[in-house]
Amino acid sequence: MTAGIGSGGKAFFRRAAAAFAGSAITLFARIVTAPRAIWSGIEPLPKQRVYFANHTSNADFVLLWTVLPPMLRARTRPVAALEYWLKTPLRAFIGRDVFNAVLIDRRPEERVEDPVALMGQALAEGSSLILFPEGVRNMTEEPLLPFRTGLFHLAKQNPEIDLVPVWISNLNRVMPKGEIIPLPLICTLTFGAPLHLGDTEEKGDFLARSHAALIALKETVPA
């Protein structure tokens, strides 16, 4: 008499595989980039936060997630592009099971769920988030693209949550677009002072202030 693995057993093995993959990914990221976290404006305390960072590589959220202490990493979910992370079964496993990402469809014509509502739901459930307010990878010579409005709406709906700017340096040189093999370079992630929406602050003013806070961190990175 034989018996297959039940749904509970499959779920267990999937969780175990996700935990193993997560450990392997963080180890690989540390070997290749030797990431250094600089907590210049805030301490790595177990508080609910939205970490918002510059975006130059598909590995940005992986590196930010990696440098968080384990107690913070376990409750932090990256916000990532649904159309990229569901493109293959392997990516879907990594995005959904390993990182528990909040998957946002960046194609307005295909979208069935509001991105801000999805992020708000994750915050309501107690998660912290990793967010890239530029919305797309910055492939220009500018240090930072204009911010989209999602950060403002999250700040308005969740005024008590710290919005923490994080400047990621060197990662675009580790994995340039189109390359397969990463170049081993030290990457620095600088965590700045938290922001909150002012009582009477307008959307444009808040986004400009958030943008400036992130740019300011870039200026503190050692050459």
ZIWOZI-V285910 format. One record per residue. N is the residue number from 1. RES is the residue in one small letter. SS is DSSP state (alpha for helix, beta for strand, coil for the rest). Layout:
n = {N | N}
res = {RES | RES}
ss = {SS | SS}
This chain:
n = {1 | 2 | 3 | 4 | 5 | 6 | 7 | 8 | 9 | 10 | 11 | 12 | 13 | 14 | 15 | 16 | 17 | 18 | 19 | 20 | 21 | 22 | 23 | 24 | 25 | 26 | 27 | 28 | 29 | 30 | 31 | 32 | 33 | 34 | 35 | 36 | 37 | 38 | 39 | 40 | 41 | 42 | 43 | 44 | 45 | 46 | 47 | 48 | 49 | 50 | 51 | 52 | 53 | 54 | 55 | 56 | 57 | 58 | 59 | 60 | 61 | 62 | 63 | 64 | 65 | 66 | 67 | 68 | 69 | 70 | 71 | 72 | 73 | 74 | 75 | 76 | 77 | 78 | 79 | 80 | 81 | 82 | 83 | 84 | 85 | 86 | 87 | 88 | 89 | 90 | 91 | 92 | 93 | 94 | 95 | 96 | 97 | 98 | 99 | 100 | 101 | 102 | 103 | 104 | 105 | 106 | 107 | 108 | 109 | 110 | 111 | 112 | 113 | 114 | 115 | 116 | 117 | 118 | 119 | 120 | 121 | 122 | 123 | 124 | 125 | 126 | 127 | 128 | 129 | 130 | 131 | 132 | 133 | 134 | 135 | 136 | 137 | 138 | 139 | 140 | 141 | 142 | 143 | 144 | 145 | 146 | 147 | 148 | 149 | 150 | 151 | 152 | 153 | 154 | 155 | 156 | 157 | 158 | 159 | 160 | 161 | 162 | 163 | 164 | 165 | 166 | 167 | 168 | 169 | 170 | 171 | 172 | 173 | 174 | 175 | 176 | 177 | 178 | 179 | 180 | 181 | 182 | 183 | 184 | 185 | 186 | 187 | 188 | 189 | 190 | 191 | 192 | 193 | 194 | 195 | 196 | 197 | 198 | 199 | 200 | 201 | 202 | 203 | 204 | 205 | 206 | 207 | 208 | 209 | 210 | 211 | 212 | 213 | 214 | 215 | 216 | 217 | 218 | 219 | 220 | 221 | 222 | 223}
res = {m | t | a | g | i | g | s | g | g | k | a | f | f | r | r | a | a | a | a | f | a | g | s | a | i | t | l | f | a | r | i | v | t | a | p | r | a | i | w | s | g | i | e | p | l | p | k | q | r | v | y | f | a | n | h | t | s | n | a | d | f | v | l | l | w | t | v | l | p | p | m | l | r | a | r | t | r | p | v | a | a | l | e | y | w | l | k | t | p | l | r | a | f | i | g | r | d | v | f | n | a | v | l | i | d | r | r | p | e | e | r | v | e | d | p | v | a | l | m | g | q | a | l | a | e | g | s | s | l | i | l | f | p | e | g | v | r | n | m | t | e | e | p | l | l | p | f | r | t | g | l | f | h | l | a | k | q | n | p | e | i | d | l | v | p | v | w | i | s | n | l | n | r | v | m | p | k | g | e | i | i | p | l | p | l | i | c | t | l | t | f | g | a | p | l | h | l | g | d | t | e | e | k | g | d | f | l | a | r | s | h | a | a | l | i | a | l | k | e | t | v | p | a}
ss = {coil | coil | coil | coil | coil | coil | alpha | alpha | alpha | alpha | alpha | alpha | alpha | alpha | alpha | alpha | alpha | alpha | alpha | alpha | alpha | alpha | alpha | alpha | alpha | alpha | alpha | alpha | alpha | alpha | alpha | alpha | alpha | coil | coil | beta | beta | beta | beta | coil | coil | coil | coil | coil | coil | coil | coil | coil | beta | beta | beta | beta | beta | coil | coil | coil | coil | coil | coil | alpha | alpha | alpha | alpha | alpha | alpha | alpha | alpha | coil | coil | alpha | alpha | alpha | alpha | coil | coil | beta | beta | beta | beta | beta | beta | alpha | alpha | alpha | alpha | coil | coil | coil | alpha | alpha | alpha | alpha | alpha | alpha | alpha | alpha | alpha | alpha | coil | coil | coil | beta | beta | beta | coil | coil | coil | coil | coil | coil | coil | coil | coil | coil | alpha | alpha | alpha | alpha | alpha | alpha | alpha | alpha | alpha | alpha | coil | coil | coil | beta | beta | beta | beta | coil | coil | coil | coil | coil | coil | coil | coil | coil | coil | coil | coil | coil | coil | coil | coil | coil | coil | alpha | alpha | alpha | alpha | alpha | alpha | alpha | alpha | coil | coil | coil | coil | beta | beta | beta | beta | beta | beta | beta | beta | coil | alpha | alpha | alpha | alpha | coil | coil | coil | coil | coil | coil | coil | coil | coil | coil | coil | coil | coil | beta | beta | beta | beta | beta | beta | beta | beta | coil | coil | coil | coil | coil | coil | coil | alpha | alpha | alpha | alpha | alpha | alpha | alpha | alpha | alpha | alpha | alpha | alpha | alpha | alpha | alpha | alpha | coil | coil | coil | coil | coil}
